[in-house]
Amino acid sequence: MLRNVQLFGPSKYGNTGKQHTTDSILKDMSQACEDIEAEITALEAEAADILEDIKKAVDDLSDLRYGRFQRISDVGNDPVTEAIEGLTKLEALCNANRKNISPNE
């Protein structure tokens, strides 16, 4: 156990040197469950936001592909420039999401 503390540092759920009772174990497990549930909720919200961003990018690219321009550009960009900007945004979004995904998950 000492090796784990030396390698990974102290943990808020780690061994504190005290003997656990049934009540203390239940309290710690309950807190751990709440922490995990909060993290899952945050990850689900983040995933939903990312999915919406990707869907919007795909829809915008689809409109460009089939010639359905729903918005008029304020800066007067031509379709090629808008396509490049859309693809650049999609690439940046994908790269940002790739960095957030750990290979161990």
Secondary structure, DSSP 8 states (H G I E B T S, - for coil): -HHHHHHH---TTS--SS---HHHHHHHHHHHHHHHHHHHHHHHHHHHHHHHHHHHHHHHHHHHHHT---S--SS---HHHHHHHHHHHHHHHHHHHHHHS-TT-
